[in-house]
Amino acid sequence: MIQTTQDEGIVLATLFAEDTLDVACPACSHLTQLSVEWLQTNRHYACGKCGSELDIDGEQLLERLRDVDLAVDNLKSSIDRLKEML
């Protein structure tokens, strides 16, 4: 597990607050789009299709946001290297 400091978590959560994530119901696989901001402020979600309850793990959410942030940084670096080659 990657450790995320509280400050990093706040920055990442703010950066991605308006973005949406597809959340799959563990019972029926129904996908629902939920905003990062909503996921931050809620700890439970009921599937709109089957009603199953889903617990939201805020720490795991921040870890995934950090993964996305690192991937974007890596992509930017790769694009910069490609531009230098042209």
Residue pairs with C-beta under 8 A, 6 or more apart in sequence:
1 63
2 63
2 66
2 67
4 12
4 59
4 62
4 63
4 66
8 62
8 66
9 62
12 62
12 65
12 66
12 69
13 36
13 37
13 40
13 62
13 65
15 65
15 69
16 36
16 65
16 68
17 35
17 36
17 37
17 40
18 35
18 36
18 37
19 35
19 36
20 33
20 34
20 35
20 36
21 33
21 34
21 35
21 36
21 39
22 31
22 32
22 33
23 31
23 32
23 33
23 34
23 39
23 45
23 54
24 30
24 31
25 31
25 32
25 47
25 49
25 50
25 52
25 54
26 52
26 54
27 47
27 50
27 52
28 47
28 49
28 50
28 52
30 47
30 48
30 49
30 50
32 45
32 47
32 48
34 45
36 61
36 65
39 56
39 58
39 61
40 58
40 61
42 56
43 55
43 56
43 58
44 53
44 54
44 55
44 56
45 53
45 54
45 56
46 52
46 53
46 54
47 53
47 54
